[in-house]
Amino acid sequence: KISPAPDEWDRLFNVDFYIEINGKYIGLQIKPVSQVSSIPEIYKEKEIQHSTHKEFTKKYGGKVFYLYSCKSGDKKIIVNVEVIDEIREEIKILSK
């Protein structure tokens, strides 16, 4: 189950949503990608947030994953679909 992160997690750890596995948490950071020119800004922001994501992992046990999304008609789609397999792998690790 994917749940919205508390405001505190958003402020302290830059986490928008989370998945709970055996009392540990995986963080999800959603980044909309509306145009190619926004990509350098996203990578700059990712570097800045790296330390807060490390703190999240230290405190809650799971990694934080970036999901890049764009609109396709009325729907939002994940652009970096390979991250889904990475999240599944982290779920397996935390399920042990």
C-alpha positions in Angstrom: 0.0 0.0 0.0 1.3 3.4 -1.0 0.4 6.2 1.5 0.9 9.9 1.6 3.8 10.9 3.7 3.2 13.1 6.8 4.1 16.8 6.3 7.1 16.3 8.7 8.6 13.7 6.4 8.1 16.0 3.4 9.9 18.9 5.2 12.7 16.8 6.8 13.3 14.0 4.3 11.8 15.2 1.0 9.5 12.2 0.9 6.0 12.5 -0.7 4.7 9.0 -0.2 5.8 5.8 1.6 5.4 2.1 1.6 5.5 0.3 5.0 7.2 -3.1 5.1 7.6 -4.9 8.5 7.8 -1.6 10.5 10.3 -0.1 8.0 9.6 2.4 5.4 10.4 3.0 1.7 10.2 6.6 0.7 8.9 7.9 -2.7 9.8 11.3 -4.1 7.6 12.2 -7.1 9.0 14.7 -9.6 6.9 16.0 -12.5 8.8 16.3 -15.8 6.9 18.7 -18.0 9.7 19.5 -20.4 13.3 18.6 -21.2 14.5 22.0 -19.9 13.4 21.0 -16.4 15.8 18.0 -16.3 18.9 19.9 -15.2 16.9 21.4 -12.3 15.7 18.0 -11.3 19.2 16.6 -11.1 20.4 19.6 -9.1 17.6 19.1 -6.6 18.3 15.4 -6.4 21.8 16.1 -5.4 20.7 18.5 -2.7 18.1 16.0 -1.3 20.6 13.1 -1.2 21.6 13.8 2.4 18.0 14.0 3.6 17.3 10.7 1.9 20.3 9.1 3.6 18.9 10.3 6.9 15.5 8.8 6.1 17.1 5.4 5.3 19.1 5.6 8.5 16.0 6.3 10.6 13.4 4.2 8.8 15.4 1.4 7.2 14.3 1.7 3.5 15.7 3.7 0.6 14.0 6.7 -1.0 13.2 6.4 -4.7 12.6 9.0 -7.3 9.6 8.6 -9.6 9.6 11.0 -12.6 6.1 11.6 -14.0 4.6 13.3 -17.0 1.0 13.8 -18.1 -0.4 11.8 -20.9 -3.9 13.0 -21.5 -5.7 13.0 -18.2 -3.3 10.5 -16.6 0.1 10.8 -15.1 2.6 8.1 -16.1 5.9 7.1 -14.6 8.7 8.0 -17.0 11.5 6.0 -15.3 9.6 2.7 -15.1 12.8 0.8 -14.2 12.5 2.2 -10.7 9.5 -0.1 -10.2 11.8 -3.1 -10.2 14.2 -1.4 -7.8 11.3 -0.7 -5.4 10.2 -4.4 -5.7 13.7 -5.4 -4.8 13.8 -3.2 -1.8 10.4 -4.6 -0.7 11.9 -8.1 -0.9 14.9 -7.0 1.2 12.8 -5.4 3.9 10.4 -8.4 3.9 13.1 -10.8 5.2 
